[in-house]
Amino acid sequence: MGLSRILPRSRPVADEPAADELVAEVEPQPESAPHLRAVPAPEPAPAAEEQMMAKIIAFANQKGGVAKTTTTLNLGVALREMGNRILVVDLDPQGNLTMSQGMNPDAIERSMFDVLVHRVPISDVIHTVEVDIAVASIDLAGAELSLSALIGRERALEKALVEVRDRYEYILIDTPPSLGLLTINAFVAADGVIVPVQCEYLSLRGLVQLENTLAMVRENLNSKVHVEGIVPTMYDGRTLHAREAIEILEEHFGDLVYDTRIRKTVRYAEAPVKGSSVLRYDPSGPAAQAYRDLAKEVLDGAQAREHA
């Protein structure tokens, strides 16, 4: 609501107005007479909560080898191609996301470990490559033990991201292949979770456990976090098993399953060797196009929710 304005009052001016009477406006007088007029109140400043804040998405699956890091990086680069400001956060002690952008986790002086445990500003560990990346080092493997003794340990990442959340449209978090304290930190900080799922039966079973963990986080720490979408990865349409896995996913999760299928290709393995996303390594290939298609789905889904 805007502030009330002081409006000019139209009324005749008494010959001898009382000294204590407030006159908002005086009828025009000769030039020698002073003119009084009401000044409109200034427009109210925009509320702080109206400022643009990044949408935070965690990528999680407690099963390893499901292309979680590949999806985090390449989706981030695809969103960056579409004009969005992107930060990717490497929360995996293996540092694969950091290595995928040509950096050596063993040679990094400050990493997300220092951010979470020593409260170093996250801007101190952000490197700009194809996208901005908050890097990881092997020290992150000790973060869960170090955090366990701290008050508010589940909110360490959430608090760290406050510093930079207004600088980006999207913040994408790559989590370790577990449902430990680092992944819980990602869930507490996130608006949504994207789950890369390998098109195999055993990979599907882990979704139930992940959803149970999310339910506990919603109940106790972050009521808004939810599964944003499910990405079928390592898909080989020539096999009956892969097609059946997709059918099971769609039967149980419906519209949460993205239409884009991330197919098996050696390009996803070759690109990190060059310290590159697949979009830069093979920009016109089908692997790069798959993540551009996924980026459009993610953006369309976000816009649909905004206008719902």
C-alpha beads as a LAMMPS data file, in Angstrom:
LAMMPS data file: protein, C-alpha beads

308 atoms
307 bonds

1 atom types
1 bond types

-500.0 500.0 xlo xhi
-500.0 500.0 ylo yhi
-500.0 500.0 zlo zhi

Masses

1 110.0

Atoms # bond

1 1 1 0.000 0.000 0.000
2 1 1 1.272 3.434 -0.818
3 1 1 1.746 6.127 1.761
4 1 1 -1.121 8.627 2.296
5 1 1 -0.667 11.897 0.453
6 1 1 -1.350 15.390 1.773
7 1 1 -3.869 16.778 -0.702
8 1 1 -4.422 20.492 -1.285
9 1 1 -7.648 21.771 0.172
10 1 1 -9.831 24.120 -1.843
11 1 1 -11.476 26.687 0.395
12 1 1 -11.720 30.467 0.639
13 1 1 -9.063 32.216 2.632
14 1 1 -10.290 34.134 5.612
15 1 1 -9.418 37.806 5.824
16 1 1 -7.531 37.226 9.014
17 1 1 -6.738 33.498 9.412
18 1 1 -6.107 32.240 12.885
19 1 1 -2.442 31.811 13.718
20 1 1 -2.884 28.164 14.650
21 1 1 -4.814 27.210 11.503
22 1 1 -2.979 25.053 8.950
23 1 1 -3.704 26.176 5.388
24 1 1 -2.626 23.644 2.776
25 1 1 -3.028 26.023 -0.160
26 1 1 -3.702 29.743 -0.512
27 1 1 -5.621 31.287 -3.376
28 1 1 -3.381 33.061 -5.910
29 1 1 -2.104 36.388 -4.591
30 1 1 -0.238 39.233 -6.151
31 1 1 3.346 38.409 -7.110
32 1 1 4.650 40.076 -4.003
33 1 1 2.724 37.647 -1.799
34 1 1 4.267 34.299 -0.913
35 1 1 2.676 31.166 -2.407
36 1 1 2.035 28.074 -0.317
37 1 1 1.205 24.713 -1.868
38 1 1 1.107 21.151 -0.661
39 1 1 4.015 18.917 -1.773
40 1 1 2.999 15.338 -2.619
41 1 1 4.594 12.685 -0.473
42 1 1 7.407 10.766 -2.216
43 1 1 6.658 7.361 -3.687
44 1 1 7.493 4.574 -1.220
45 1 1 10.742 2.695 -1.862
46 1 1 10.394 -0.869 -3.139
47 1 1 10.205 -3.394 -0.360
48 1 1 13.372 -5.408 0.218
49 1 1 11.561 -8.669 -0.452
50 1 1 10.645 -7.489 -3.964
51 1 1 14.283 -7.653 -5.053
52 1 1 15.161 -10.423 -7.480
53 1 1 16.525 -13.479 -5.690
54 1 1 18.082 -16.549 -7.291
55 1 1 16.143 -19.771 -7.539
56 1 1 18.215 -22.431 -5.763
57 1 1 18.094 -25.988 -7.117
58 1 1 19.880 -28.956 -5.562
59 1 1 20.799 -31.985 -7.678
60 1 1 20.594 -35.105 -5.578
61 1 1 20.577 -38.879 -5.759
62 1 1 22.186 -41.060 -3.113
63 1 1 23.191 -43.515 -5.834
64 1 1 26.471 -42.611 -7.505
65 1 1 27.174 -42.689 -11.215
66 1 1 23.835 -41.287 -12.375
67 1 1 25.262 -38.216 -14.208
68 1 1 24.429 -35.850 -11.359
69 1 1 27.570 -33.727 -11.778
70 1 1 27.252 -33.842 -15.563
71 1 1 23.690 -32.591 -15.304
72 1 1 24.523 -29.823 -12.817
73 1 1 27.296 -28.392 -14.990
74 1 1 25.741 -28.761 -18.427
75 1 1 22.321 -27.529 -17.370
76 1 1 24.040 -24.536 -15.749
77 1 1 25.963 -23.749 -18.936
78 1 1 22.800 -24.167 -21.032
79 1 1 20.928 -21.733 -18.764
80 1 1 23.895 -19.360 -19.042
81 1 1 23.681 -19.557 -22.862
82 1 1 20.063 -18.447 -22.559
83 1 1 21.119 -15.248 -20.793
84 1 1 20.789 -16.203 -17.132
85 1 1 23.352 -15.458 -14.438
86 1 1 24.384 -18.813 -13.007
87 1 1 26.306 -19.996 -9.956
88 1 1 27.085 -23.684 -9.529
89 1 1 28.150 -24.938 -6.108
90 1 1 30.348 -28.023 -5.755
91 1 1 29.275 -29.662 -2.499
92 1 1 30.767 -33.070 -3.319
93 1 1 34.104 -33.896 -1.601
94 1 1 35.171 -35.730 -4.777
95 1 1 35.318 -32.327 -6.481
96 1 1 34.212 -33.682 -9.851
97 1 1 32.332 -30.508 -10.721
98 1 1 35.418 -28.443 -9.931
99 1 1 37.601 -30.745 -12.047
100 1 1 35.084 -30.587 -14.889
101 1 1 35.921 -26.901 -15.211
102 1 1 39.661 -27.510 -15.412
103 1 1 40.645 -26.909 -11.777
104 1 1 42.562 -29.222 -9.477
105 1 1 40.744 -29.687 -6.146
106 1 1 44.052 -30.621 -4.490
107 1 1 45.573 -27.247 -5.381
108 1 1 42.691 -25.063 -4.173
109 1 1 43.494 -22.964 -1.102
110 1 1 39.937 -22.124 -0.080
111 1 1 36.855 -24.160 -0.858
112 1 1 33.314 -24.819 0.279
113 1 1 34.797 -26.497 3.361
114 1 1 36.016 -23.086 4.550
115 1 1 32.642 -21.543 3.737
116 1 1 30.651 -24.089 5.725
117 1 1 32.986 -24.679 8.662
118 1 1 35.013 -21.469 9.027
119 1 1 32.294 -19.106 7.741
120 1 1 34.514 -17.694 4.978
121 1 1 32.393 -15.568 2.575
122 1 1 31.293 -17.715 -0.337
123 1 1 32.426 -15.003 -2.760
124 1 1 36.013 -15.875 -1.738
125 1 1 35.725 -19.364 -3.252
126 1 1 33.874 -18.479 -6.475
127 1 1 35.856 -18.870 -9.704
128 1 1 34.562 -17.737 -13.080
129 1 1 34.996 -20.237 -15.916
130 1 1 32.097 -21.130 -18.226
131 1 1 29.879 -20.268 -15.290
132 1 1 30.641 -19.017 -11.792
133 1 1 31.574 -21.979 -9.606
134 1 1 32.020 -22.237 -5.840
135 1 1 34.769 -24.835 -5.747
136 1 1 35.301 -27.961 -3.642
137 1 1 38.437 -29.610 -2.284
138 1 1 39.136 -32.919 -0.564
139 1 1 38.842 -31.049 2.768
140 1 1 35.102 -31.122 2.224
141 1 1 35.209 -34.797 3.198
142 1 1 35.733 -33.666 6.796
143 1 1 32.964 -31.093 6.719
144 1 1 30.247 -33.370 8.086
145 1 1 32.329 -34.219 11.155
146 1 1 33.274 -30.575 11.702
147 1 1 29.714 -29.342 11.198
148 1 1 28.241 -31.914 13.568
149 1 1 29.517 -29.956 16.567
150 1 1 28.088 -26.611 15.397
151 1 1 24.746 -25.094 16.320
152 1 1 22.551 -24.625 13.245
153 1 1 24.730 -27.013 11.243
154 1 1 21.921 -27.786 8.771
155 1 1 21.670 -24.108 7.784
156 1 1 25.350 -23.398 7.104
157 1 1 24.916 -23.345 3.311
158 1 1 21.650 -21.411 3.456
159 1 1 23.346 -18.653 5.456
160 1 1 26.399 -18.618 3.174
161 1 1 24.282 -18.110 0.040
162 1 1 22.557 -15.001 1.427
163 1 1 25.619 -12.961 0.398
164 1 1 25.283 -13.769 -3.308
165 1 1 21.665 -14.760 -3.856
166 1 1 20.716 -11.420 -5.410
167 1 1 23.522 -11.663 -7.994
168 1 1 22.173 -14.675 -9.890
169 1 1 19.005 -16.001 -11.471
170 1 1 19.865 -19.622 -10.668
171 1 1 22.123 -21.306 -8.114
172 1 1 22.681 -25.016 -8.827
173 1 1 24.111 -27.272 -6.108
174 1 1 25.884 -30.546 -6.851
175 1 1 25.594 -32.855 -3.830
176 1 1 27.513 -36.000 -2.807
177 1 1 26.050 -39.457 -3.495
178 1 1 24.596 -39.789 -0.003
179 1 1 21.872 -38.334 2.183
180 1 1 24.273 -37.026 4.829
181 1 1 24.705 -33.577 6.347
182 1 1 26.078 -31.956 3.191
183 1 1 23.036 -33.050 1.191
184 1 1 20.722 -31.951 4.014
185 1 1 22.383 -28.516 3.864
186 1 1 21.590 -28.380 0.159
187 1 1 17.940 -29.338 0.780
188 1 1 17.567 -26.689 3.486
189 1 1 18.978 -23.987 1.193
190 1 1 17.068 -25.072 -1.919
191 1 1 13.731 -24.094 -3.410
192 1 1 13.582 -27.359 -5.339
193 1 1 15.436 -30.587 -6.069
194 1 1 16.153 -32.090 -9.475
195 1 1 16.842 -35.828 -9.368
196 1 1 18.960 -37.369 -12.150
197 1 1 17.958 -41.028 -12.406
198 1 1 19.797 -43.651 -14.389
199 1 1 17.373 -45.660 -16.502
200 1 1 17.839 -48.850 -14.511
201 1 1 15.558 -50.521 -11.997
202 1 1 17.933 -50.367 -9.010
203 1 1 18.416 -46.639 -9.542
204 1 1 14.665 -46.053 -9.309
205 1 1 14.410 -47.611 -5.854
206 1 1 16.499 -44.833 -4.313
207 1 1 13.842 -42.249 -5.140
208 1 1 11.659 -43.466 -2.273
209 1 1 14.402 -42.928 0.291
210 1 1 15.197 -39.497 -1.140
211 1 1 11.557 -38.443 -0.916
212 1 1 11.417 -39.638 2.698
213 1 1 14.430 -37.479 3.518
214 1 1 12.846 -34.492 1.779
215 1 1 9.652 -35.021 3.791
216 1 1 11.642 -34.797 7.037
217 1 1 13.388 -31.642 5.833
218 1 1 10.031 -30.083 4.918
219 1 1 8.624 -30.914 8.325
220 1 1 11.539 -29.602 10.365
221 1 1 13.772 -27.251 8.368
222 1 1 12.470 -26.030 5.004
223 1 1 8.754 -26.285 4.311
224 1 1 9.011 -25.177 0.677
225 1 1 11.554 -27.654 -0.720
226 1 1 10.103 -30.172 -3.163
227 1 1 11.076 -32.356 -6.096
228 1 1 11.322 -29.970 -9.026
229 1 1 11.744 -32.678 -11.624
230 1 1 13.271 -36.034 -12.502
231 1 1 15.822 -36.333 -15.323
232 1 1 16.204 -39.751 -16.973
233 1 1 19.942 -40.144 -17.657
234 1 1 22.205 -42.646 -19.411
235 1 1 19.215 -43.621 -21.529
236 1 1 19.623 -46.226 -24.261
237 1 1 16.397 -46.485 -26.192
238 1 1 17.554 -49.679 -27.897
239 1 1 17.131 -51.680 -24.696
240 1 1 13.812 -52.886 -23.365
241 1 1 15.019 -52.389 -19.790
242 1 1 15.621 -48.655 -20.319
243 1 1 12.201 -48.184 -21.891
244 1 1 10.550 -50.047 -19.041
245 1 1 12.413 -47.886 -16.523
246 1 1 10.964 -44.766 -18.165
247 1 1 7.485 -46.288 -18.010
248 1 1 7.879 -46.989 -14.291
249 1 1 9.081 -43.431 -13.660
250 1 1 6.171 -41.894 -15.549
251 1 1 3.661 -44.218 -13.902
252 1 1 4.758 -43.230 -10.397
253 1 1 5.841 -39.598 -10.865
254 1 1 3.827 -38.370 -13.838
255 1 1 4.577 -34.815 -14.929
256 1 1 7.609 -34.603 -12.652
257 1 1 9.532 -36.617 -15.248
258 1 1 11.095 -34.297 -17.809
259 1 1 10.518 -35.114 -21.467
260 1 1 14.227 -34.744 -22.207
261 1 1 16.211 -38.005 -22.157
262 1 1 19.940 -37.719 -21.485
263 1 1 21.261 -40.478 -23.715
264 1 1 24.458 -42.457 -23.294
265 1 1 27.371 -40.980 -25.234
266 1 1 31.127 -40.853 -24.816
267 1 1 31.000 -37.044 -25.194
268 1 1 29.979 -36.682 -21.527
269 1 1 33.151 -38.512 -20.489
270 1 1 35.425 -36.700 -22.935
271 1 1 34.393 -33.139 -22.069
272 1 1 35.643 -33.085 -18.422
273 1 1 39.084 -34.283 -19.587
274 1 1 39.297 -30.980 -21.465
275 1 1 38.006 -29.045 -18.442
276 1 1 34.861 -28.207 -20.351
277 1 1 31.123 -28.674 -20.458
278 1 1 29.796 -30.720 -23.356
279 1 1 28.209 -27.537 -24.711
280 1 1 31.632 -26.024 -25.287
281 1 1 33.368 -29.295 -26.180
282 1 1 30.848 -30.317 -28.849
283 1 1 28.421 -27.388 -29.169
284 1 1 26.493 -28.686 -32.173
285 1 1 26.245 -32.323 -31.072
286 1 1 23.174 -34.114 -29.726
287 1 1 24.633 -34.279 -26.200
288 1 1 24.790 -30.494 -25.978
289 1 1 21.326 -30.145 -27.504
290 1 1 19.875 -32.487 -24.885
291 1 1 20.859 -30.097 -22.087
292 1 1 19.596 -27.090 -24.031
293 1 1 16.247 -28.884 -24.288
294 1 1 16.334 -29.644 -20.567
295 1 1 17.100 -25.986 -19.797
296 1 1 13.987 -24.928 -21.721
297 1 1 11.889 -27.391 -19.701
298 1 1 13.294 -26.099 -16.426
299 1 1 12.603 -22.475 -17.410
300 1 1 9.111 -23.303 -18.711
301 1 1 8.303 -25.092 -15.468
302 1 1 9.488 -22.146 -13.382
303 1 1 7.416 -19.696 -15.424
304 1 1 4.330 -21.925 -15.198
305 1 1 4.578 -21.978 -11.396
306 1 1 5.029 -18.183 -11.248
307 1 1 1.774 -17.676 -13.172
308 1 1 -0.186 -20.477 -11.522

Bonds

1 1 1 2
2 1 2 3
3 1 3 4
4 1 4 5
5 1 5 6
6 1 6 7
7 1 7 8
8 1 8 9
9 1 9 10
10 1 10 11
11 1 11 12
12 1 12 13
13 1 13 14
14 1 14 15
15 1 15 16
16 1 16 17
17 1 17 18
18 1 18 19
19 1 19 20
20 1 20 21
21 1 21 22
22 1 22 23
23 1 23 24
24 1 24 25
25 1 25 26
26 1 26 27
27 1 27 28
28 1 28 29
29 1 29 30
30 1 30 31
31 1 31 32
32 1 32 33
33 1 33 34
34 1 34 35
35 1 35 36
36 1 36 37
37 1 37 38
38 1 38 39
39 1 39 40
40 1 40 41
41 1 41 42
42 1 42 43
43 1 43 44
44 1 44 45
45 1 45 46
46 1 46 47
47 1 47 48
48 1 48 49
49 1 49 50
50 1 50 51
51 1 51 52
52 1 52 53
53 1 53 54
54 1 54 55
55 1 55 56
56 1 56 57
57 1 57 58
58 1 58 59
59 1 59 60
60 1 60 61
61 1 61 62
62 1 62 63
63 1 63 64
64 1 64 65
65 1 65 66
66 1 66 67
67 1 67 68
68 1 68 69
69 1 69 70
70 1 70 71
71 1 71 72
72 1 72 73
73 1 73 74
74 1 74 75
75 1 75 76
76 1 76 77
77 1 77 78
78 1 78 79
79 1 79 80
80 1 80 81
81 1 81 82
82 1 82 83
83 1 83 84
84 1 84 85
85 1 85 86
86 1 86 87
87 1 87 88
88 1 88 89
89 1 89 90
90 1 90 91
91 1 91 92
92 1 92 93
93 1 93 94
94 1 94 95
95 1 95 96
96 1 96 97
97 1 97 98
98 1 98 99
99 1 99 100
100 1 100 101
101 1 101 102
102 1 102 103
103 1 103 104
104 1 104 105
105 1 105 106
106 1 106 107
107 1 107 108
108 1 108 109
109 1 109 110
110 1 110 111
111 1 111 112
112 1 112 113
113 1 113 114
114 1 114 115
115 1 115 116
116 1 116 117
117 1 117 118
118 1 118 119
119 1 119 120
120 1 120 121
121 1 121 122
122 1 122 123
123 1 123 124
124 1 124 125
125 1 125 126
126 1 126 127
127 1 127 128
128 1 128 129
129 1 129 130
130 1 130 131
131 1 131 132
132 1 132 133
133 1 133 134
134 1 134 135
135 1 135 136
136 1 136 137
137 1 137 138
138 1 138 139
139 1 139 140
140 1 140 141
141 1 141 142
142 1 142 143
143 1 143 144
144 1 144 145
145 1 145 146
146 1 146 147
147 1 147 148
148 1 148 149
149 1 149 150
150 1 150 151
151 1 151 152
152 1 152 153
153 1 153 154
154 1 154 155
155 1 155 156
156 1 156 157
157 1 157 158
158 1 158 159
159 1 159 160
160 1 160 161
161 1 161 162
162 1 162 163
163 1 163 164
164 1 164 165
165 1 165 166
166 1 166 167
167 1 167 168
168 1 168 169
169 1 169 170
170 1 170 171
171 1 171 172
172 1 172 173
173 1 173 174
174 1 174 175
175 1 175 176
176 1 176 177
177 1 177 178
178 1 178 179
179 1 179 180
180 1 180 181
181 1 181 182
182 1 182 183
183 1 183 184
184 1 184 185
185 1 185 186
186 1 186 187
187 1 187 188
188 1 188 189
189 1 189 190
190 1 190 191
191 1 191 192
192 1 192 193
193 1 193 194
194 1 194 195
195 1 195 196
196 1 196 197
197 1 197 198
198 1 198 199
199 1 199 200
200 1 200 201
201 1 201 202
202 1 202 203
203 1 203 204
204 1 204 205
205 1 205 206
206 1 206 207
207 1 207 208
208 1 208 209
209 1 209 210
210 1 210 211
211 1 211 212
212 1 212 213
213 1 213 214
214 1 214 215
215 1 215 216
216 1 216 217
217 1 217 218
218 1 218 219
219 1 219 220
220 1 220 221
221 1 221 222
222 1 222 223
223 1 223 224
224 1 224 225
225 1 225 226
226 1 226 227
227 1 227 228
228 1 228 229
229 1 229 230
230 1 230 231
231 1 231 232
232 1 232 233
233 1 233 234
234 1 234 235
235 1 235 236
236 1 236 237
237 1 237 238
238 1 238 239
239 1 239 240
240 1 240 241
241 1 241 242
242 1 242 243
243 1 243 244
244 1 244 245
245 1 245 246
246 1 246 247
247 1 247 248
248 1 248 249
249 1 249 250
250 1 250 251
251 1 251 252
252 1 252 253
253 1 253 254
254 1 254 255
255 1 255 256
256 1 256 257
257 1 257 258
258 1 258 259
259 1 259 260
260 1 260 261
261 1 261 262
262 1 262 263
263 1 263 264
264 1 264 265
265 1 265 266
266 1 266 267
267 1 267 268
268 1 268 269
269 1 269 270
270 1 270 271
271 1 271 272
272 1 272 273
273 1 273 274
274 1 274 275
275 1 275 276
276 1 276 277
277 1 277 278
278 1 278 279
279 1 279 280
280 1 280 281
281 1 281 282
282 1 282 283
283 1 283 284
284 1 284 285
285 1 285 286
286 1 286 287
287 1 287 288
288 1 288 289
289 1 289 290
290 1 290 291
291 1 291 292
292 1 292 293
293 1 293 294
294 1 294 295
295 1 295 296
296 1 296 297
297 1 297 298
298 1 298 299
299 1 299 300
300 1 300 301
301 1 301 302
302 1 302 303
303 1 303 304
304 1 304 305
305 1 305 306
306 1 306 307
307 1 307 308
